[in-house]
């Protein structure tokens, strides 16, 4: 018999299929703590995480009847593999397409950015902190900071003041 969760979401076959925000949040905590070479696995059968010492251990655990019962998937995320995040958040080198790809911004959020760019303002930093989304805008003479809980509203605040 299927559980309500499996019925609504379907049986995920890879990490990107998991929709539960709490599970993804828990995974981000584990991903930050991993050492080089370690792999984070998530058991779909038991709904729990396990840290494997290397890729080989993960593959070995996935084999056999126990591996099939556990139904392991490899947890992958932008927090561990910082290539895309560096493209989007390197100070002074903001990349809108990378921010959309990460899910931080929506494709419709580009208009406020372009409006501010026309007026000589450039995004220096766009970060997610404990206070919310922090947007630092710079032009040749000054720097302005904006903070809000949502990325689209912080962009609208900045556009209203600078654009």
N, C-alpha and C positions, 0 to 999 in steps of 0.2 A: 504494500500500500504506500502511495506517495504521501509525503508530508505536504503541508500547505506551501511551505517555502519552495520545495522542488516542483510542485505543481504550477506555481506562479512564475518562477524564474526559469524553470527547466533545469536539467542536470548540467552544471558547468563542466566543460572538458579542459579548460585552460584558465589561467589566472585572470585574464582580461574579461572572462565571462561572468565573474563574480560581481554582483551588484550591491551587496550589503555594505553600507558605509562604515559600520562599526568594525567589520572584518578588515576592510581596507585600512582603517585608522590603526588597528592593532598591528597590521602588517608593517606599516610605516615605522612604528616604534622598533620592531624587530630588525628591519632593514638598516636602520641607523646604527644599530649595535653590532652588526656583522663585521668580522675581520676579513681581510683579503683572502679570497679563495673559498670562503664559506658560502653555502647555498641555503636559502630559506625555503622550506617545503611546507605546503598546507595540505592536510589530509581532508579530502572531501567526505570520506566515510565517517571520520570522528570529529570533523570541524575543529581541528587544532593545528598549531604550528610546531615545527621542529627544525632545529638548525643542524645542517649536515656539514661535516668538515670540508668536503670538496664535492665536485660534480660527480665523481665516481661513486661516492657513498650514496648520493641521491639516486643515481641510476640503479644501484644494487638494491636499494630499499623499495624501488618501484617494481622489481621483478618478483615472480612467484605468487603463490596464493595470498600470502600476507600483504604483499604490495598491492594486489588487486583489491583486497578488502579495505586497505587504507586509502586507496585511490589518490595517490600523491600528485600534486601539481606544483610546479616550480613558481615561486612568487617572484615576480619581476616588477620593478617600479622605478620611476625616475629619481627617487631619493637615493637609491643605491648606485645607479648608473648615471652619474651627473653630467653626461654629455649634453643632453637637451636642455637641462636646467641652466647650465653655464651659458648656452647660447642666448637664453631669454633673460638672464639676470645679471650678467656681467656688467658692473657699473659703467655707465656711459655708452653701452653697446646693446641697447634693448632691441630684441627681435620679436616683432608682433606675431609672426607666423609660428614661431616656437612656443610662445605663450598660449596661442590658440590650440596647438597640438597637445600641450600639457593639460589643457582643460582649465587653465587659470582665467583666460579671457574667451569671449565669444567672438565670432567673426564680425558681428554687428558693433563691437566696441571700437572699431578702427576709426570711425568718424570723429569722435572727440580728440583722438590722438593726432589725426591729420589737421584738424582745426587749430590745435595748439602749435603744431609744427609750422603752419603758415605764419603764425605770429612770432616765430623765433624761439619757441620753447621746445626742449628736447627731454625725453624721459631719461633720467640718470639712473634711477633705481625704482623697481616695482617689486616689493617684497611682501610676503605673508609673515606677519609677526604675531605675538600674543595679543597685541592691541587691535589687530585687523590688518587690512591691506594698507601698506605705506607706499605712497607714490612721491618720489622726489623729482621735481622738474627743475631744469636749469636753462638759462639763456646766457648770453655773454656777460651779463652784469650781476645777476642774482640767482638765488635758489629758493624754491618754494616747496613745502612739504604738506601733504594731505593724507589724512587717515580716515578710514571708514571700514565697516564690517564686510562690505561687498565690493568687489573690484569694479563693477559697472558704475556704482554710485560715487566711488572715489574719482573715477575718470570724469564723471559729470560735474563734480565739485570743482575739479581743476579746470575743466573747460569753461565753467561759469565765471571763474575768477580770472583765468589767463587768456581764454579764447575769445 
